[in-house]
Amino acid sequence: MSAEAADREAATSSRPCTPPQTSWFEFLLEESLLEKHLRKPCPDPAPVQLIVQFLEQASKPSVNEQNQVQPPPDNKRNRILKLLALKVAAHLKWDLDILEKSLSVPVLNMLLNELLCISKVPPGTKHVDMDLATLPPTTAMAILLYNRWAIRTIVQSSFPVKQAKPGPPQLSVMNQMQQEKELTENILKVLKEQASDSILVLEAALKLNKDLYVHTMRTLDLLAVEPGMVNGETESSTAGLKIRTEEMQCQVCYDLGAAYFQQGSTNSAVYENAREKFFRTKELIAEIGSLSLHCTIDEKRLAGYCQACDVLVPSDSTSQQLTSYSQVHICLRSDNYQDVVKIFIEDNLTFSLPVQFRQSVLRELFQKAQQGNEALDEICFKVCACNTVRDILEGRAISVQFNQLFLRPNKEKIDFLLEVCSRSINLEKASDSLKGNMAAFLKNVCLGLEDLQYVFMISSHELFITLLKDEERKLLVDQMRKRSPRVNLCIKPVTSFYDIPASASVNIGQLEHQLILSVDPWRIRQILIELHGMTSERQFWTVSNKWEVPSVYSGVILGIKDSLTRDLVYILMAKGLHCSTVKDFSHAKQLFAACLELVTEFSPKLRQVMLNEMLLLDIHTHEAGTGQSGERPPSDLISRVRGYLEMRLPDIPLRQVIAEECVAFMLNWRENEYLTLQVPAFLLQNNPYVKLGQLLAATCKELPGPKESRRTAKDLWEVVVQICSVSSQHKRGNDGRVSLIKQRESTLGIMYRSELLSFIKKLREPLVLTIILSLFVKLHNVREDIVNDITAEHISIWPSSIPNLQSVDFEAVAITVKELVRYALSINPSTHSWLIIQADIYFATNQYSAALHYYLQAGAVCSDFFNKAVPPDVYTDQVIKRMIKCCSLLNCHTQIKAIGQTELNASNPEEVLQLAAQRRKKKFLQAMAKLYF
């Protein structure tokens, strides 16, 4: 060893363990001490904290010489930081339970995207289009981890979360929280849009019959040393941490089951899929046993899911009796509430239904009663009485709900309570403790009654006489007679539903619960008045994290000085927006109307906000109702839409989505005359959606004319090309790796590409969609390296070249074409030109079976399933050649030779020969369609 090397080693070994002025992540980065740190019994900072720090530093934007903010550079330091984050996750064995518990959605999204990148998953490729069986094990496992996390995050987002009590308001903290919330919402929106693809990926994983491997710290180090290595050790079947097939399938089955169960709330048929996956999970757990090192399933939660599936999907076997769960569920669905009461009374003898299930049924009935179904008030009391008797038999305290409902007793309530008590205990077989609990309950009920008539009803009942000795009964009656006269509760006017003898904290909790459930504006107002009368320290608009108001509005609302008014306005708007989102338009209209009436008194700005939101609500109501059958909207709604677009009130907070919906509404109902000729000039300059709408409407009008008159089509082309262009500030790294954020959407266009795509997905007018599709198809075809063109209707109206090809993000264009044709076919799956586009896309990506499917479908929809001749503009020469190539590559070229054989009797008349050929062609195409549909 040289003297210099010895000096360096001595200097290194003598350094202090933690430099005082160096942050932990820099210290670990500089000294390569990550593995040593992670091996500590209780490392500080914890591994998950390191992941957050590494990724935050790697994603920090930079500032150039012109003081402009730039995306994070793809330099060596940032790549190492990302690698360190991946290594920490590998140390945690990629356990999603640990990662989800400690990392926010944006951080975990960034981490898993880095895993996809380093695992050689091609950027821009849909996971559902990849064959997991042919991928390297680490690549397949990375895809599975991402898609498992995606559906788990969707499921988790549907659960209610307890809102943390807010501390003193700090603007910087609130801004940071708002930014993270908006980022999380955007990620969730994307995950939900891709949910069906994620489920298909995981379903495909269940068909794999090979073990998988996930990256370890060692394999990540190897990739860092040799980033270009594709067929080396990290891609072989033995590199990384081995995940057995059974372990992988067990985790995937459980996550799929949870996803299907969550979807069952809107589609009950999906519960069957959930049941199948959960019971398969139980089978796999039994197979794996104690040998599993990487499969962590919450078996208590799994048991709960299985139990719920038994209720929601009862067995079809006629010999097997329905369980109590199933009976209750069927009764609730059919509004047969009296039978629910009977089942609960019978269950008081068997104790087969869990208490939590019985309480959930009562909560559901309470909620329905408070939504205006007054007939359920009596049922609520009866179910509550049954639950209370079950509680006291098992030694639990009397619930607050029972005290509330028993505030004003009457003869019918006393009779029913005594019936439940009598039928809930078998005096011959009951233990002394059960008899003692029942006797104490009846005694306490008597002591709580003010009307002696009701006391004597209970004390003279057979059950009471049996359970209490003579001395106890006489003593109780004497006590009741001698006690001083008090106000009779049965005639006391009750000013509030919650006027009960309970602590303030109990009252506040109950009121907050009712505040969350209620959608009645008057009831919400009453609850808030009661809450503000109890405490002035709470901000009740924060009770539920599901109450979300757009950030452009929240600043105005939270600036209202009166706390009660502020809470009321915020909650009414949040609940109205939520009801509109779930298509409960009637309640949304009630809530918005109440909010409008309230704000009109003191805020012209909020009044206009509410008028705008009510306009959007009326658009959604029409589109979801009579608009679906093609009925045009009323003229006053069209006038209000025009009024919104032309509004020029200063300082009014505006939501972008309202402008989108208004322009889409005008296009969908073919108000092209207004958009092309009557739109004020200032709108075209200030509102990009109006500008886009005008260009689309004008192109539709000019379409029948000669090609040289289509000036607007060229303008529309230039606008879309600019939107799909990218800045040239980013480039590939020297080592060939592609960074996660490799390029940025252009800010030169009138809107971002994602905004354009969101707007297009609000359109459903066939001609408008056809024009947009043909534009993007043409833009896709102009790239120099294109091999197979995609065909589209009206494609000739667009320019055939672009001056600066390098400026266009063709990868994004290709993704957009796929998204648009998928959306268009969801609107109308029988449009032959859209089906041909989909077929061409599959043909261009070598998916010949799928391509043939759509070529055949396009022919079938325009020929009455080939009973008529397919129009030549549908089956063009190019389409026929591509269909032949598909057949050849799919080994179907022998069905082709047969169809081309000459007629056996060639001497037949020409008409007969043509009819015979058409018949053969019809039979051939019908047979092909049956094979590939």
KASUL-V370619 format. One record per residue. N is the residue number from 1. RES is the residue in one letter. SS is DSSP state (A for helix, B for strand, O for the rest). Layout:
# KASUL-V370619
n: <N & N>
res: <RES & RES>
ss: <SS & SS>
This chain:
# KASUL-V370619
n: <1 & 2 & 3 & 4 & 5 & 6 & 7 & 8 & 9 & 10 & 11 & 12 & 13 & 14 & 15 & 16 & 17 & 18 & 19 & 20 & 21 & 22 & 23 & 24 & 25 & 26 & 27 & 28 & 29 & 30 & 31 & 32 & 33 & 34 & 35 & 36 & 37 & 38 & 39 & 40 & 41 & 42 & 43 & 44 & 45 & 46 & 47 & 48 & 49 & 50 & 51 & 52 & 53 & 54 & 55 & 56 & 57 & 58 & 59 & 60 & 61 & 62 & 63 & 64 & 65 & 66 & 67 & 68 & 69 & 70 & 71 & 72 & 73 & 74 & 75 & 76 & 77 & 78 & 79 & 80 & 81 & 82 & 83 & 84 & 85 & 86 & 87 & 88 & 89 & 90 & 91 & 92 & 93 & 94 & 95 & 96 & 97 & 98 & 99 & 100 & 101 & 102 & 103 & 104 & 105 & 106 & 107 & 108 & 109 & 110 & 111 & 112 & 113 & 114 & 115 & 116 & 117 & 118 & 119 & 120 & 121 & 122 & 123 & 124 & 125 & 126 & 127 & 128 & 129 & 130 & 131 & 132 & 133 & 134 & 135 & 136 & 137 & 138 & 139 & 140 & 141 & 142 & 143 & 144 & 145 & 146 & 147 & 148 & 149 & 150 & 151 & 152 & 153 & 154 & 155 & 156 & 157 & 158 & 159 & 160 & 161 & 162 & 163 & 164 & 165 & 166 & 167 & 168 & 169 & 170 & 171 & 172 & 173 & 174 & 175 & 176 & 177 & 178 & 179 & 180 & 181 & 182 & 183 & 184 & 185 & 186 & 187 & 188 & 189 & 190 & 191 & 192 & 193 & 194 & 195 & 196 & 197 & 198 & 199 & 200 & 201 & 202 & 203 & 204 & 205 & 206 & 207 & 208 & 209 & 210 & 211 & 212 & 213 & 214 & 215 & 216 & 217 & 218 & 219 & 220 & 221 & 222 & 223 & 224 & 225 & 226 & 227 & 228 & 229 & 230 & 231 & 232 & 233 & 234 & 235 & 236 & 237 & 238 & 239 & 240 & 241 & 242 & 243 & 244 & 245 & 246 & 247 & 248 & 249 & 250 & 251 & 252 & 253 & 254 & 255 & 256 & 257 & 258 & 259 & 260 & 261 & 262 & 263 & 264 & 265 & 266 & 267 & 268 & 269 & 270 & 271 & 272 & 273 & 274 & 275 & 276 & 277 & 278 & 279 & 280 & 281 & 282 & 283 & 284 & 285 & 286 & 287 & 288 & 289 & 290 & 291 & 292 & 293 & 294 & 295 & 296 & 297 & 298 & 299 & 300 & 301 & 302 & 303 & 304 & 305 & 306 & 307 & 308 & 309 & 310 & 311 & 312 & 313 & 314 & 315 & 316 & 317 & 318 & 319 & 320 & 321 & 322 & 323 & 324 & 325 & 326 & 327 & 328 & 329 & 330 & 331 & 332 & 333 & 334 & 335 & 336 & 337 & 338 & 339 & 340 & 341 & 342 & 343 & 344 & 345 & 346 & 347 & 348 & 349 & 350 & 351 & 352 & 353 & 354 & 355 & 356 & 357 & 358 & 359 & 360 & 361 & 362 & 363 & 364 & 365 & 366 & 367 & 368 & 369 & 370 & 371 & 372 & 373 & 374 & 375 & 376 & 377 & 378 & 379 & 380 & 381 & 382 & 383 & 384 & 385 & 386 & 387 & 388 & 389 & 390 & 391 & 392 & 393 & 394 & 395 & 396 & 397 & 398 & 399 & 400 & 401 & 402 & 403 & 404 & 405 & 406 & 407 & 408 & 409 & 410 & 411 & 412 & 413 & 414 & 415 & 416 & 417 & 418 & 419 & 420 & 421 & 422 & 423 & 424 & 425 & 426 & 427 & 428 & 429 & 430 & 431 & 432 & 433 & 434 & 435 & 436 & 437 & 438 & 439 & 440 & 441 & 442 & 443 & 444 & 445 & 446 & 447 & 448 & 449 & 450 & 451 & 452 & 453 & 454 & 455 & 456 & 457 & 458 & 459 & 460 & 461 & 462 & 463 & 464 & 465 & 466 & 467 & 468 & 469 & 470 & 471 & 472 & 473 & 474 & 475 & 476 & 477 & 478 & 479 & 480 & 481 & 482 & 483 & 484 & 485 & 486 & 487 & 488 & 489 & 490 & 491 & 492 & 493 & 494 & 495 & 496 & 497 & 498 & 499 & 500 & 501 & 502 & 503 & 504 & 505 & 506 & 507 & 508 & 509 & 510 & 511 & 512 & 513 & 514 & 515 & 516 & 517 & 518 & 519 & 520 & 521 & 522 & 523 & 524 & 525 & 526 & 527 & 528 & 529 & 530 & 531 & 532 & 533 & 534 & 535 & 536 & 537 & 538 & 539 & 540 & 541 & 542 & 543 & 544 & 545 & 546 & 547 & 548 & 549 & 550 & 551 & 552 & 553 & 554 & 555 & 556 & 557 & 558 & 559 & 560 & 561 & 562 & 563 & 564 & 565 & 566 & 567 & 568 & 569 & 570 & 571 & 572 & 573 & 574 & 575 & 576 & 577 & 578 & 579 & 580 & 581 & 582 & 583 & 584 & 585 & 586 & 587 & 588 & 589 & 590 & 591 & 592 & 593 & 594 & 595 & 596 & 597 & 598 & 599 & 600 & 601 & 602 & 603 & 604 & 605 & 606 & 607 & 608 & 609 & 610 & 611 & 612 & 613 & 614 & 615 & 616 & 617 & 618 & 619 & 620 & 621 & 622 & 623 & 624 & 625 & 626 & 627 & 628 & 629 & 630 & 631 & 632 & 633 & 634 & 635 & 636 & 637 & 638 & 639 & 640 & 641 & 642 & 643 & 644 & 645 & 646 & 647 & 648 & 649 & 650 & 651 & 652 & 653 & 654 & 655 & 656 & 657 & 658 & 659 & 660 & 661 & 662 & 663 & 664 & 665 & 666 & 667 & 668 & 669 & 670 & 671 & 672 & 673 & 674 & 675 & 676 & 677 & 678 & 679 & 680 & 681 & 682 & 683 & 684 & 685 & 686 & 687 & 688 & 689 & 690 & 691 & 692 & 693 & 694 & 695 & 696 & 697 & 698 & 699 & 700 & 701 & 702 & 703 & 704 & 705 & 706 & 707 & 708 & 709 & 710 & 711 & 712 & 713 & 714 & 715 & 716 & 717 & 718 & 719 & 720 & 721 & 722 & 723 & 724 & 725 & 726 & 727 & 728 & 729 & 730 & 731 & 732 & 733 & 734 & 735 & 736 & 737 & 738 & 739 & 740 & 741 & 742 & 743 & 744 & 745 & 746 & 747 & 748 & 749 & 750 & 751 & 752 & 753 & 754 & 755 & 756 & 757 & 758 & 759 & 760 & 761 & 762 & 763 & 764 & 765 & 766 & 767 & 768 & 769 & 770 & 771 & 772 & 773 & 774 & 775 & 776 & 777 & 778 & 779 & 780 & 781 & 782 & 783 & 784 & 785 & 786 & 787 & 788 & 789 & 790 & 791 & 792 & 793 & 794 & 795 & 796 & 797 & 798 & 799 & 800 & 801 & 802 & 803 & 804 & 805 & 806 & 807 & 808 & 809 & 810 & 811 & 812 & 813 & 814 & 815 & 816 & 817 & 818 & 819 & 820 & 821 & 822 & 823 & 824 & 825 & 826 & 827 & 828 & 829 & 830 & 831 & 832 & 833 & 834 & 835 & 836 & 837 & 838 & 839 & 840 & 841 & 842 & 843 & 844 & 845 & 846 & 847 & 848 & 849 & 850 & 851 & 852 & 853 & 854 & 855 & 856 & 857 & 858 & 859 & 860 & 861 & 862 & 863 & 864 & 865 & 866 & 867 & 868 & 869 & 870 & 871 & 872 & 873 & 874 & 875 & 876 & 877 & 878 & 879 & 880 & 881 & 882 & 883 & 884 & 885 & 886 & 887 & 888 & 889 & 890 & 891 & 892 & 893 & 894 & 895 & 896 & 897 & 898 & 899 & 900 & 901 & 902 & 903 & 904 & 905 & 906 & 907 & 908 & 909 & 910 & 911 & 912 & 913 & 914 & 915 & 916 & 917 & 918 & 919 & 920 & 921 & 922 & 923 & 924 & 925 & 926 & 927 & 928 & 929 & 930 & 931 & 932 & 933>
res: <M & S & A & E & A & A & D & R & E & A & A & T & S & S & R & P & C & T & P & P & Q & T & S & W & F & E & F & L & L & E & E & S & L & L & E & K & H & L & R & K & P & C & P & D & P & A & P & V & Q & L & I & V & Q & F & L & E & Q & A & S & K & P & S & V & N & E & Q & N & Q & V & Q & P & P & P & D & N & K & R & N & R & I & L & K & L & L & A & L & K & V & A & A & H & L & K & W & D & L & D & I & L & E & K & S & L & S & V & P & V & L & N & M & L & L & N & E & L & L & C & I & S & K & V & P & P & G & T & K & H & V & D & M & D & L & A & T & L & P & P & T & T & A & M & A & I & L & L & Y & N & R & W & A & I & R & T & I & V & Q & S & S & F & P & V & K & Q & A & K & P & G & P & P & Q & L & S & V & M & N & Q & M & Q & Q & E & K & E & L & T & E & N & I & L & K & V & L & K & E & Q & A & S & D & S & I & L & V & L & E & A & A & L & K & L & N & K & D & L & Y & V & H & T & M & R & T & L & D & L & L & A & V & E & P & G & M & V & N & G & E & T & E & S & S & T & A & G & L & K & I & R & T & E & E & M & Q & C & Q & V & C & Y & D & L & G & A & A & Y & F & Q & Q & G & S & T & N & S & A & V & Y & E & N & A & R & E & K & F & F & R & T & K & E & L & I & A & E & I & G & S & L & S & L & H & C & T & I & D & E & K & R & L & A & G & Y & C & Q & A & C & D & V & L & V & P & S & D & S & T & S & Q & Q & L & T & S & Y & S & Q & V & H & I & C & L & R & S & D & N & Y & Q & D & V & V & K & I & F & I & E & D & N & L & T & F & S & L & P & V & Q & F & R & Q & S & V & L & R & E & L & F & Q & K & A & Q & Q & G & N & E & A & L & D & E & I & C & F & K & V & C & A & C & N & T & V & R & D & I & L & E & G & R & A & I & S & V & Q & F & N & Q & L & F & L & R & P & N & K & E & K & I & D & F & L & L & E & V & C & S & R & S & I & N & L & E & K & A & S & D & S & L & K & G & N & M & A & A & F & L & K & N & V & C & L & G & L & E & D & L & Q & Y & V & F & M & I & S & S & H & E & L & F & I & T & L & L & K & D & E & E & R & K & L & L & V & D & Q & M & R & K & R & S & P & R & V & N & L & C & I & K & P & V & T & S & F & Y & D & I & P & A & S & A & S & V & N & I & G & Q & L & E & H & Q & L & I & L & S & V & D & P & W & R & I & R & Q & I & L & I & E & L & H & G & M & T & S & E & R & Q & F & W & T & V & S & N & K & W & E & V & P & S & V & Y & S & G & V & I & L & G & I & K & D & S & L & T & R & D & L & V & Y & I & L & M & A & K & G & L & H & C & S & T & V & K & D & F & S & H & A & K & Q & L & F & A & A & C & L & E & L & V & T & E & F & S & P & K & L & R & Q & V & M & L & N & E & M & L & L & L & D & I & H & T & H & E & A & G & T & G & Q & S & G & E & R & P & P & S & D & L & I & S & R & V & R & G & Y & L & E & M & R & L & P & D & I & P & L & R & Q & V & I & A & E & E & C & V & A & F & M & L & N & W & R & E & N & E & Y & L & T & L & Q & V & P & A & F & L & L & Q & N & N & P & Y & V & K & L & G & Q & L & L & A & A & T & C & K & E & L & P & G & P & K & E & S & R & R & T & A & K & D & L & W & E & V & V & V & Q & I & C & S & V & S & S & Q & H & K & R & G & N & D & G & R & V & S & L & I & K & Q & R & E & S & T & L & G & I & M & Y & R & S & E & L & L & S & F & I & K & K & L & R & E & P & L & V & L & T & I & I & L & S & L & F & V & K & L & H & N & V & R & E & D & I & V & N & D & I & T & A & E & H & I & S & I & W & P & S & S & I & P & N & L & Q & S & V & D & F & E & A & V & A & I & T & V & K & E & L & V & R & Y & A & L & S & I & N & P & S & T & H & S & W & L & I & I & Q & A & D & I & Y & F & A & T & N & Q & Y & S & A & A & L & H & Y & Y & L & Q & A & G & A & V & C & S & D & F & F & N & K & A & V & P & P & D & V & Y & T & D & Q & V & I & K & R & M & I & K & C & C & S & L & L & N & C & H & T & Q & I & K & A & I & G & Q & T & E & L & N & A & S & N & P & E & E & V & L & Q & L & A & A & Q & R & R & K & K & K & F & L & Q & A & M & A & K & L & Y & F>
ss: <O & O & A & A & A & A & A & A & A & A & A & A & A & O & O & O & O & O & O & O & O & O & O & A & A & A & A & A & A & A & A & O & O & A & A & A & A & A & O & O & O & O & O & O & O & O & A & A & A & A & A & A & A & A & A & A & A & A & O & O & O & B & B & O & O & O & O & O & B & B & O & O & O & O & O & A & A & A & A & A & A & A & A & A & A & A & A & A & A & A & A & O & O & O & O & A & A & A & A & A & A & A & O & O & A & A & A & A & A & A & A & A & A & A & A & A & A & A & O & O & O & O & O & O & O & O & A & A & A & O & O & A & A & A & O & O & A & A & A & A & A & A & A & A & A & A & A & A & A & A & A & A & A & A & A & A & A & O & O & O & O & B & O & O & O & O & O & O & O & O & A & A & A & A & A & A & A & A & A & A & A & A & A & A & A & A & A & A & A & A & A & A & A & O & A & A & A & A & A & A & A & A & A & A & A & O & O & O & O & O & O & B & B & B & O & O & A & A & A & A & A & A & A & A & A & O & O & O & O & O & O & O & A & A & A & O & O & O & O & O & B & B & B & O & A & A & A & A & A & A & A & A & A & A & A & A & A & A & A & A & A & A & A & O & O & O & O & A & A & A & A & A & A & A & A & A & A & A & A & A & A & A & A & A & A & A & A & A & A & A & A & O & O & O & O & O & O & O & A & A & A & A & A & A & A & A & A & A & A & A & A & A & O & O & O & O & O & O & O & O & O & O & O & A & A & A & A & A & A & A & A & A & A & O & O & O & A & A & A & A & A & A & A & A & A & A & A & A & A & A & O & O & O & O & A & A & A & A & A & A & A & A & A & A & A & A & A & A & A & A & O & O & O & O & O & A & A & A & A & A & A & A & A & A & A & A & A & A & A & A & A & A & A & O & O & O & O & O & O & A & A & A & A & A & A & O & O & O & O & O & A & A & A & A & A & A & A & A & A & A & A & A & A & O & O & O & O & O & O & O & O & A & A & A & A & A & A & A & A & A & A & A & A & A & A & A & A & A & O & O & O & A & A & A & A & A & A & A & A & O & O & A & A & A & A & A & A & O & O & A & A & A & A & A & A & A & A & A & A & A & A & A & O & O & O & O & O & O & A & A & A & O & O & O & O & O & O & O & O & O & O & O & O & A & A & A & A & A & A & A & A & A & A & A & A & A & A & O & O & O & A & A & A & A & A & A & A & A & A & A & A & A & A & A & O & O & O & O & O & A & A & A & O & B & O & O & O & O & O & O & A & A & A & A & A & A & A & O & O & O & O & O & A & A & A & A & A & A & A & A & A & A & A & A & A & A & A & A & A & A & A & O & O & O & A & A & A & A & A & A & A & A & A & A & A & A & A & A & A & O & O & O & O & A & A & A & A & A & A & A & A & A & A & A & A & A & A & A & A & A & A & A & A & A & O & A & A & A & A & O & O & O & O & O & A & A & A & A & A & A & A & A & A & A & A & O & O & O & O & O & O & O & O & O & O & A & A & A & A & A & A & A & A & A & A & A & A & A & O & O & O & A & A & A & A & A & A & A & O & O & A & A & A & A & A & A & O & A & A & A & A & A & A & A & A & A & A & A & A & A & A & A & O & O & O & O & A & A & A & O & A & A & A & A & A & A & A & A & A & A & A & A & A & O & B & B & O & O & O & O & O & O & O & O & O & O & O & O & O & O & O & O & O & O & B & O & O & O & O & O & O & O & A & A & A & A & A & A & A & A & O & O & O & O & O & A & A & A & A & A & A & A & A & A & A & A & A & A & A & A & A & O & O & O & O & O & O & O & O & O & O & O & O & O & A & A & A & O & O & O & O & O & O & O & A & A & A & B & O & A & A & A & A & A & A & A & A & A & A & A & A & A & A & A & A & A & A & O & O & O & O & A & A & A & A & A & A & A & A & A & A & A & A & A & O & O & O & A & A & A & A & A & A & A & A & A & A & A & A & A & A & O & O & O & O & O & O & O & O & O & O & O & O & O & O & O & A & A & A & A & A & A & A & A & A & A & A & A & A & O & O & O & A & A & A & A & A & A & A & O & O & O & O & O & O & O & O & O & O & A & A & A & A & A & A & A & A & A & A & A & A & A & A & A & A & A & A & A & A & A & A & A & O>
